[in-house]
Amino acid sequence: MKRISLVIITLFLFINAKSQTDFVYYSPADGLVQSHITTLFQDSKGYIWIGTQGGLSKFDGFEFINYTTFEGLAENYIVKILEDLNGNIWVLNRKSVNKFQNNKFTSFSLDSASKFQDFEIDFENNIWILDVGFYKQTIYSFKNNKFNSLGAFNNQWIFDLFYSPKNKYLFSISELGVFSVPDSSKFKYTNKSCFEYCFSDKFGYIYFISDDSIYRFNNNKIDTTIAIIPNSKIKTILKTGEFISFNQNTNTIYSFSSEKNTSKITEKQGIIDILIDNQENIWVGSENGLYRITAFQNFTDLYEINHGLTSIVEDAVGDIWFTSSYQFSIDNRSLSFFNYKKNNIKLASPKLIEQIADIENKTSGKKFAFNYGATKLSNGTVVFTTNQNFIYLFKEQKFEKIKFDALDKQYCIYEDTSNNKIFIGTSNGIFITKPDFKTFEIINNSSNTNYQPVTDIEKGSDGNIYFCTSQEIGMYNYKNTVFFNQDSLPIMGAMTIYKDYTGNLWIGALNGLFVYDYNNFTKVNHPELKTNITAINGSNNHTLIIGLVRGIGLLNLNTMYQNQDTTIRFYDHSSGFLGVEVILNGIFKDSKGNIWVATKSHVVKFNPLKLTENFTPPITLITQKTYSDKNLEIFTIHDSIFNLDYSQNNISISYTGISHRAPKQVLYKYQLKGYDKAVSPPTKKRTATYTNLPPGNYVFKVWACNESGVWNDNPTEWSFEIQEALWQKTWFKYIYVSAIVLLTFLLTLGGVRFIYKRREHKRKIIDLQFHSFSNQLYPHFLYNAIANISGAIYTQNQDTAYDYTTKLTALIRQVQEDQKSIQRSLKDELIFVEKFINIQKFRFENRFEYEFKIDPKINLSIKVPQMIIQTFVENAIKHGLEHLETGGKLLIDGTLIKNTVVFAVQDNGMGFEASKNIKKINSGQGLKIINEIIKLYNSRYKTNISYKIIDLYKYKLKGTRIEIFIPSKIL
């Protein structure tokens, strides 16, 4: 019998246990129902079920759904969780068994003396329950919702039940041995030592544990000792190629196999249970909450590492050093280191600190701080950068200060071993020196006089030195400095440069990740890379490690160059990477192949070889289907419903892809066949919403991929039908459309007639009103004319009266003819006005002169209301010029301004305001009438004729000016 001696790795010091985490932790603050965990289980859908002393939780990697007595559990203390062959979840309490089906629990209980300790489900869906009550031990079978006792076991103490699907055996593990249930004659193994626990692997092999030893069951006998663990009490499960065990005495989880010694995984207080899920993640249930073990070790700033990390560097003996941007002093934590042999982090010794402090006190007396870019040279010397004009060399546990007056705050160091040159990027240019640091030479780091900090330097495969600043990318060929045309570059704010194993250069910038093949800069398009890239490094397996704001990304360069696949695996808080905001050039690879990442919150250490690609796609589930009614009230669509009413056509479908290694990096794509023309682009959204879906048959399909870009081969589907309403059926539509067409025709015919009659009626009313006011205007005009004739006869001027009467008769005849229409051309209106003025000149015995000034561009054929100009001419003569003895002037001025004809009637009389004070019979009647005419005319012909009166006396001139505005496009 092969015996393997297991060596437990030395535990960390308590101080380090407090400051180092290698897990993702979940507590009630994250949604867990209660912190004291009693059991763990993963179902066939991928959900992790967590039993506690205060209820049950179901976890999909995003959120916890909790169940207690309020949801139908018999009690909140959970003993064990299993899944039957039909996919139903069974939960064991201390006195009952609970069936979870259709999102609700049904409970079945025994008497109060029962104390259920374990249960199993066999290949016929029978449930076997171990009862360790106060007075007796009993095994029950539970079938058809009834408990059936196999009898009491008074002569042995049973610890565990275990069902073997391969052998179809149900075992009872007791202090007397292992027995088959219910027929113990099929298998009976009596041993001297006491078995307490058993488990199986994916191949069906069964393993039994007896105190400190593990045995394998094969061919109906226990014949192989797998391991002996002295002085320990363990519970073990099998992961691919290794056993994962925890020691309940030391609360330590470790792994071992037949080929290697034990290696410690983690240490947790109060371990109760462990679980390996379908992606081989290790889950730990404890008295203090739920843990998922990860490959990342996260060191906080507690005791060892200060805030403001600037650099990580390895010295000649393999210690990993950390520097801080805090001002240096003897009692702070600006300098600390990790020692692999002791597996902990310590502050730099007082002796080392005093070397730096004493030198500083003797020279400038100023305090300084370490900066970004500390580097180990090929000769083993570590160069520590600072925020001042000096650097520190560290070799053989001694510090040496190198000062150069022109040297400014340093950000990066690059050693070109082929040319024996060292390049130092500063805020004042790039300095070149040799490993002895005796002399310094500066080269320009900017295409203009405003220097920018040089944040990273790398030698290209063409032999030239490339560097970046926050504004430019430059190249130094050991003779001249050349800068790339910033306007033509897709890069904004380059921060870091890294050369991969092919010689290509990778640039991290404010706007993403770029690769330069010495011909073109190409951006790597990925939704997670739309952020500031502050650090890039590589691992031994040709994996590019990218520093991001919320974590890191890993790009397999071999796959990218061979298959053009730029799938990037991202790790953040949900993956166990607790660091936030990777600092400038904060990714460091040590001599052991481990990667150290400096962030603003943690230092994170991991081995990239353990971050294997995940080839298991997520288990994709449709978690909820709902519809909303016209009042926006939400209703659940149960799994048994596939036919929806026509009104249930506003649908939301929620889904999830369970992949616990990196749950927040799961991507989805979906399509509603019968509605969507194509599959959606990849998204992290976990709900698809469709509104106003027409009647028809639909199939909703959803796919998911994990953090390694592995998609489901087949989608998860939900088929449903939205039924037609009565009025949506084809025959109803024909009848409906026919009726609508007929009704529309009849209504249209009647409507046209009605509208026509209504318009004609309105038009007749307007015409009657217009003629009514015209009939008022013409008598008003005739009254004034006849009064003038009377005056001529009175003065016995018979010839003049005859001539005036003749002209007046012709004018009256024209008035009678024009009364048949409410409008006339502008030309006819002006002819009428001139005839009227000549008659008035007779009356006033030539006391005034008149003048027409008409712009030839005016279209005189446009129609205007009758008397529109004559009325204002008459008012100008009657109220303006009548009071003048001589020298009266009347101007009729027509101009075209844009699309408006402006007619001005202007006199040099007494002015508008003065004339209003003179009371005469019918004074102002003409203006009232013409106002009504203009109002009706605008309504009748949909135009906008208007006028304004200007009293020229307000401008220290004589007379009144009337401006009439007539749109030139009027009909």
Secondary structure, DSSP 8 states (H G I E B T S, - for coil): -------------HHHHHHEEEEEEE-GGGT-S-SSEEEEEE-TTS-EEEEETTEEEEE-SS-EEEE-GGGT-S-S---EEEE-TTS-EEEE-SSEEEEEETTEEEEEE--TT--EEEEEE-TTS-EEEEEE-SS-EEEEEEETTEEEEEEE--SS-EEEEEEETTTTEEEEEETTEEEEES-TTS-EEE-SS---EEEE-TT--EEEEETTEEEEEETTEEEEEEEE-TT--EEEEEETTEEEEEETTTTEEEEEETTEEEEEEEE-TTEEEEEE-TT--EEEEETTEEEEEEEEEEE-TTTT--SSEEEEEE-TTS-EEEEESS---TTS-SEEEEETTTTEEEE--HHHHHHHHHHHHHTT-----B-S--EE-TTS-EEE-BSSSEEEEEETTEEEEEE-TT---EEEEEEETTTTEEEEEETTEEEEE-TT----EEE---SSSS---EEEEEE-TTS-EEEEESS-EEEE-SS-EEE--GGG-S-SSEEEEEE-TTS-EEEEETTEEEEE-SS-EEE---GGGSS---EEEE-TTSEEEEE-SSSEEEEEHHHHHHH----EEEE-GGGT----SEEEEEEEE-TTS-EEEEESS-EEEE-GGGS----S--EEEEEEEEEE-TT--EEE--TT--EE-TT---EEEEEEEE-TTSGGG-EEEEEEETT-SS----BS--EEEE-S--SEEEEEEEEEE-TT--B-SS-EEEEEEE---GGGSHHHHHHHHHHHHHHHHHHHHHHHHHHHHHHHHHHHHHHHHHHHHHHHHHHHHHHHHHHHHHHHHHTT-HHHHHHHHHHHHHHHHHHHHHTTSSEEEHHHHHHHHHHHHHHHHHHTTT-EEEEEEE-TTS-TTSEEETTTTHHHHHHIIIIIITT-SS-EEEEEEEEEETTEEEEEEEE-SS-HHHHHTS--TTTTHHHHHHHHHHHHHHHHHT---EEEEEEGGGGT--SEEEEEEEETT--
